[in-house]
Amino acid sequence: GVIALDHGDGRRALALFERGAELDALSGDDWGKAIDGCGLADAHLLLGDVDRAEEFVRDSLHALVEIGERDWVGEALSIVSAVASARGDLPRAARLAGAAWAIWMTIGFPPVGKDLERYRERTAPPRERLAPDDFARAHAEGEAMTYDQAVEYALRPF
């Protein structure tokens, strides 16, 4: 599914992540289901279905927090950032991007390669459409959030 996302093929990514989620559910793999949910959210965003993307990423975020998978919590926060951008809430998108970045830096697992590209794509709307000082301020506010604050902020309704 990730390769399909990287090639902009949302329909193929959706089908692959749906199949992965089915298999993970059958095997009782909660971690796999949570990761698949992030992929499904990304695929729905690519296809323009923001409501479904939000639904999947929220469910995944809850599961990832419960599992204690901080790296993927950062990923989920960056996906919620993209949802915020799609909903027009650019300051919130910038804060969530900052919170995701801070989590990755705290655990010593910064995104590289395609992961960094996806992060930059997700954060492009607030970076490009907010005034530079406003983006920097909001991003810094997100970076200053504690882990629990960032998760709570991401789960607030839009």
Secondary structure, DSSP 8 states (H G I E B T S, - for coil): -HHHHHTT-HHHHHHHHHHHHHHHHHHT-HHHHHHHHHHHHHHHHHTT-HHHHHHHHHHHHHHHHHHT-HHHHHHHHHHHHHHHHHTT-HHHHHHHHHHHHHHHHHHT----HHHHHHHHHHHHHHHHHS-HHHHHHHHHHHHHS-HHHHHHHHHS--
